[in-house]
């Protein structure tokens, strides 16, 4: 059972990494969605919070309109 947990962690989506790729590709809506998932998974992730706010800014919309 315990051997399965590390494998599952490797298979989990890294929302922050995927969000960074979306930002680089100028897919701001996708980036905002991915960073929102990263923040939901770990509200203390300051980098994800920053990049979520950056994504909202690049969309030129308030956060309430993005969701």
N, C-alpha and C positions, 0 to 999 in steps of 0.2 A: 504493500500500500504506500509506504513512504517513498519508495523509488519512483512512483508515478507523479508525485507532487512537483519535483523539479522539471520533469518533462512538460507538465501542464503549464508551468510558469514560462517555459521557453516558447510555448505555443500561444500564449496570451498576446493580444495586440498591444504594442507599445504605442499608445495614443500620442504621446509627446513626439516621438520620432516620426510617426506618420504625419502629425500636424506640421512639423518642421518641413517635411517634404512638400506638403500641400502649400505652405507659405512660399517656399522657393519657386513653386510652379505657378504662383499667383492665383491659387484656388482658395480664396479667402473664406468662402462659405464652408467649404470642406474642412479647412483648417480650424475654423471656429467650432465646428461640430466635434472634431477630434480633441481639441483642447478642452472643450466642455466635458467630454467623457473623462479626460485625464484628471481634471479638477474634481469631478464627482468621485473618482476612484481614490484620490488623495487630495483633500482640500488644502493641505499644508504644502503642496508642491508649488512653490513660488514661481518657478520658471513657467509652469503650465498656466498659472494665473496671469502672468505677464503676457505670455504669447496669446492667450485668449483675449485679453484686452487689446492687444495689438491687432489681432484679426478683426475684432469689432471695429477698431479705428479705420483699418484699411477698407472695410466694407462701407464706411462712412454712415453707419447706422448706430443708434443707441442699442444697447444690449437687449432691451425689451423687444425690439423689432426683429432681431436676428433669430431668436428661437422659433 
